[in-house]
Amino acid sequence: MKILITGGAGFIGSAVVRLAVARGHEVINLDALTYAACLENVAPVASSNLYTFEKADICDREAVDTLLARHQPDAVLHLAAESHVDRSIDGPGAFIQTNVTGTYTLLDAVRAHWEARGKPVGFRFHHVSTDEVYGTLGDIGLFTEDSPYAPNSPYSASKAASDHLVRAWAETYGLPVLLTNCSNNYGPYHFPEKLIPVVILKALAGEPIPVYGDGLNIRDWLYVEDHADALLCVLEKGAVGRSYNIGGHNERTNIDLVRTICGLLDARRPEKAPHADLITFVTDRPGHDMRYAIDASRIQEELGWTPSVTVEEGLAKTVDWFVANEDWWRALQARDGVGQRLGTSA
């Protein structure tokens, strides 16, 4: 299969690129190379004759049209997005532009391309979204594919809007779409401003580890390589027009997660133990959702996919990767806003 992957130099996108090439798919990586992208993420496959990189912005209709005509993909896997909640609080405009306008531009270009080719039956447009579109849960319950949308941040609202656009293009124009909503990802190449890398890198530096509020917010954690596997599974076997929730079955409070990472670092850097002494509670994020948890039974029952990595295994792999790849994360720490507390303007 020839797959056009948008955002393939980002965290999740690059994991999909690496796995797709490893499985013999031809991949065109379309990425604008904004602040969170890094071509080092796809270095393991960059020399493959199955891989092509195209620098372009999904908001640029002419560029998207040109690339679709040039490469004639069998599928589009759409991951390009602004994704950091704290940044969306400080600057929501970029999220509306990329996640809403960009998704619209891409959808309409893909529709025109699909129609011009005679609407090939096997073509797919797979839109990758987040569980944050559903809002927040109480102490019990899980998000299902039928959960009502109730986004609480500019980021999640922009992703909810993009989900609705995808559904509308399917219903109105017949575009063959797939939609997935995933829980929190983590793993190798995770951009250094997100929670798990922040904890690892602050601990390694002997600096205070910031934990928002009381640390009792709960997330379902999904190892990024499991997510990449699930996305390709949906792309290859999912029913057209169907949405699938992808979760890791790994619910943890933020404070428990942070303490687990500190324990892993104690074993690897005992001279600086206990790293948990660095934990510092800070003012909470505005609109901070209390709990996310995914019911992933649909993808398991219909497509046979289940996560393979527990959070304990995944965190150990992630800590080891960051310890071994200092050159990668130090270069990214120098980028705009990385390492600073964002999202306090509200």
C-alpha positions in Angstrom: 0.0 0.0 0.0 1.2 3.5 -0.8 0.3 5.7 2.2 0.5 9.5 2.5 1.2 10.2 6.2 0.7 13.8 7.3 2.8 14.9 10.4 5.2 12.0 9.9 8.1 13.9 11.5 6.2 14.2 14.8 6.0 11.9 17.7 3.2 9.6 16.8 3.5 10.2 13.0 7.1 9.1 13.0 6.3 5.9 14.8 3.8 5.1 12.1 6.3 5.9 9.4 8.9 3.7 10.9 6.5 0.8 11.3 4.8 1.2 7.9 8.1 1.1 6.1 9.3 -1.9 8.1 6.2 -3.7 7.0 6.8 -3.0 3.3 4.4 -0.1 2.7 5.5 2.8 0.5 5.3 6.0 2.6 5.2 9.6 1.7 5.8 11.8 4.7 4.2 15.2 4.4 5.3 17.5 7.2 5.6 21.3 7.6 8.5 20.8 10.1 7.0 23.1 12.8 8.6 23.4 16.2 7.6 19.9 17.4 8.8 18.0 14.3 12.2 16.4 14.0 13.5 14.5 11.0 15.8 12.6 13.3 12.6 10.7 14.3 12.5 9.0 10.9 16.3 8.6 10.4 16.0 4.8 10.8 14.0 4.6 7.5 15.2 7.8 5.7 17.4 5.8 3.3 14.8 3.3 2.4 13.5 3.3 -1.2 10.0 2.9 0.3 10.3 6.4 2.0 9.8 9.9 0.6 9.8 13.1 2.5 7.8 16.1 1.3 8.0 19.4 3.2 4.5 21.0 2.9 1.8 22.6 5.1 -1.7 20.9 5.1 -3.2 24.4 5.0 -1.6 25.0 1.5 -4.1 23.6 -0.9 -1.9 24.0 -4.0 0.9 22.1 -2.3 -1.4 19.3 -1.2 -3.0 19.0 -4.6 0.5 18.8 -6.2 1.6 16.0 -3.8 -1.6 14.0 -4.3 -1.2 14.2 -8.0 2.5 13.3 -7.9 2.3 10.4 -5.6 -1.2 8.9 -6.2 -1.5 7.4 -2.7 -3.8 4.5 -1.9 -4.6 6.0 1.5 -4.1 9.1 3.5 -3.2 8.8 7.2 -3.8 12.2 8.8 -1.8 12.9 12.0 -0.6 16.4 11.4 -1.9 18.5 14.3 -1.0 21.0 17.0 -1.3 18.9 20.1 0.0 20.5 23.3 -2.9 21.6 25.6 -0.8 24.2 27.4 0.2 25.8 24.2 -3.4 25.9 23.1 -4.3 27.9 26.2 -1.7 30.5 25.4 -2.2 30.6 21.6 -5.4 28.9 20.4 -5.2 30.5 17.0 -2.5 28.1 15.7 -4.7 25.1 16.8 -7.7 26.4 14.9 -5.6 27.0 11.8 -3.8 23.6 11.7 -6.4 21.3 13.2 -9.5 22.8 11.8 -8.6 24.8 8.6 -5.8 22.3 7.8 -8.0 19.3 8.1 -10.7 21.0 6.0 -8.1 21.8 3.3 -6.7 18.3 3.3 -10.2 16.7 3.2 -11.3 18.8 0.3 -8.1 18.2 -1.7 -8.3 14.4 -1.0 -12.0 14.4 -2.0 -11.1 16.1 -5.3 -8.3 13.7 -5.9 -10.4 10.6 -5.1 -13.2 11.7 -7.4 -10.8 12.5 -10.2 -9.4 9.0 -10.0 -12.9 7.5 -10.4 -13.5 6.9 -6.7 -11.3 3.8 -6.3 -13.0 1.4 -3.9 -9.9 0.6 -1.8 -9.0 4.2 -1.1 -9.1 5.4 2.6 -8.8 8.6 4.5 -7.9 7.8 8.1 -8.2 10.7 10.6 -6.3 10.3 13.9 -7.8 12.1 16.9 -7.8 12.0 20.7 -9.9 10.9 23.6 -9.9 14.5 24.9 -12.7 15.3 22.5 -15.0 13.5 25.0 -14.2 15.8 27.9 -13.7 14.4 31.4 -14.9 11.3 33.2 -15.9 10.8 36.8 -14.5 8.1 39.0 -16.1 5.3 37.0 -17.0 4.7 33.3 -15.1 4.6 30.1 -15.2 6.6 26.8 -16.8 4.6 24.0 -17.2 5.5 20.3 -20.7 6.7 21.2 -19.7 9.0 24.0 -20.9 12.6 23.5 -18.3 15.2 22.6 -17.6 17.7 25.3 -14.1 19.2 24.8 -12.8 21.5 27.5 -9.6 23.0 26.0 -8.9 24.9 22.8 -6.8 21.9 21.7 -9.6 19.3 22.3 -12.2 21.7 20.8 -10.1 22.0 17.6 -9.8 18.2 17.4 -13.5 17.8 18.0 -14.1 20.2 15.1 -11.8 18.2 12.8 -13.6 15.0 13.7 -16.9 16.5 12.8 -15.5 17.7 9.4 -14.3 14.2 8.6 -17.7 12.7 9.4 -19.4 15.4 7.3 -17.2 14.7 4.3 -18.1 11.0 4.6 -21.8 11.6 4.9 -22.1 14.5 2.3 -19.5 13.4 -0.3 -19.2 9.7 0.3 -15.4 10.0 1.1 -14.3 6.6 2.5 -13.1 7.6 6.0 -11.9 5.9 9.1 -11.6 7.7 12.5 -9.6 6.8 15.6 -9.5 8.4 19.0 -6.5 7.5 21.2 -5.5 7.8 24.8 -2.3 9.5 26.0 0.8 8.3 24.1 4.3 7.9 25.4 7.6 6.3 24.3 10.8 7.0 22.3 11.0 10.3 20.5 8.4 11.9 22.7 8.7 15.7 22.4 10.4 17.1 25.6 7.5 19.4 26.6 5.1 16.6 27.4 4.6 15.1 30.9 6.6 11.9 30.8 9.7 13.5 29.0 9.5 16.5 31.4 9.6 14.2 34.4 12.5 12.2 33.0 14.6 15.2 32.0 13.9 17.2 35.1 14.9 14.2 37.2 18.1 13.7 35.2 19.0 17.3 35.7 18.3 17.2 39.4 15.6 20.0 39.0 12.1 20.2 40.5 9.6 17.9 38.8 6.4 19.9 38.3 3.1 18.1 39.0 -0.1 20.0 38.3 -2.6 20.4 41.1 -2.7 17.4 43.5 -1.5 15.0 40.9 -4.7 12.9 41.0 -5.7 13.4 37.4 -6.0 10.0 35.7 -4.9 9.1 32.2 -4.9 5.9 30.2 -1.4 5.5 28.8 -0.7 3.9 25.4 2.8 3.0 24.2 3.4 4.8 20.9 4.5 1.7 19.0 1.3 0.0 20.1 -0.6 2.9 18.8 1.2 2.8 15.4 0.4 -0.9 15.1 -3.3 -0.1 15.9 -3.5 2.7 13.3 -2.1 0.4 10.5 -4.6 -2.3 11.7 -7.5 0.1 11.3 -6.2 1.4 8.0 -5.9 -2.1 6.6 -9.0 -3.8 8.2 -11.3 -1.1 9.6 -14.9 -0.8 8.2 -15.4 2.4 6.1 -17.2 5.1 8.1 -16.4 3.4 11.4 -14.6 5.0 14.4 -12.4 3.1 16.8 -11.2 4.1 20.2 -7.6 3.0 20.9 -6.4 2.7 24.5 -3.7 1.0 26.5 -5.7 -0.3 29.4 -3.1 1.5 31.6 -4.9 4.0 33.9 -2.6 5.8 36.3 -2.8 9.0 38.3 -0.3 11.5 37.3 1.4 11.3 40.7 1.7 7.5 40.6 3.1 7.8 37.1 5.7 10.3 38.2 6.7 8.2 41.2 7.1 5.1 39.0 9.5 7.1 36.7 11.4 8.3 39.7 11.8 4.7 40.9 13.1 3.6 37.4 15.7 6.4 37.5 16.7 5.5 41.1 17.7 2.1 39.7 19.6 3.6 36.8 21.1 6.6 38.5 21.3 5.6 42.2 23.8 8.3 43.0 21.0 10.8 42.6 18.3 8.8 44.4 15.6 9.3 45.6 14.4 11.2 42.6 11.0 11.5 44.1 12.4 14.2 46.5 12.3 16.5 43.4 8.5 16.3 43.0 7.0 19.7 43.3 3.2 20.4 43.2 2.4 23.5 41.1 -0.7 25.5 40.2 -3.0 23.4 38.1 -3.7 23.9 34.4 -6.9 25.8 33.6 -9.7 23.5 32.6 -7.7 20.4 33.5 -9.8 17.3 32.8 -9.9 14.9 35.7 -9.9 11.5 34.1 -9.7 9.9 30.7 -10.2 6.2 30.2 -10.9 4.3 26.9 -13.1 1.4 26.2 -11.2 -0.3 23.4 -13.4 -3.3 23.0 -14.6 -2.4 19.5 -11.1 -2.5 17.9 -10.4 -5.7 19.9 -13.6 -7.5 18.9 -13.9 -6.4 15.3 -10.2 -6.1 14.2 -8.4 -8.3 16.8 -6.1 -5.6 18.1 -4.9 -5.3 21.7 -2.0 -3.4 23.2 1.1 -5.5 23.8 3.0 -3.2 26.2 2.1 -2.6 29.8 2.8 0.8 31.3 5.5 -0.7 33.5 7.3 -2.2 30.5 6.7 0.9 28.4 8.0 3.4 31.0 11.2 1.3 31.5 11.8 1.3 27.7 11.1 5.0 27.5 13.4 6.0 30.4 16.2 3.8 28.9 15.7 5.5 25.5 15.9 9.0 26.9 19.0 8.1 29.0 20.7 6.8 25.8 19.6 9.6 23.5 20.8 12.8 25.1 21.9 14.4 21.9 18.3 14.1 20.5 16.5 15.7 23.4 19.1 18.4 24.1 18.7 19.8 20.6 14.9 20.0 21.0 15.1 21.6 24.4 16.5 24.7 22.7 13.3 25.3 20.7 10.8 28.0 21.5 9.0 27.5 24.8 10.4 24.0 25.5 11.2 23.7 29.2 9.1 26.7 30.2 5.7 26.5 32.1 3.1 27.2 29.5 -0.7 27.4 29.6 -1.1 29.8 32.6 -2.5 32.8 30.7 -6.1 31.8 31.6 
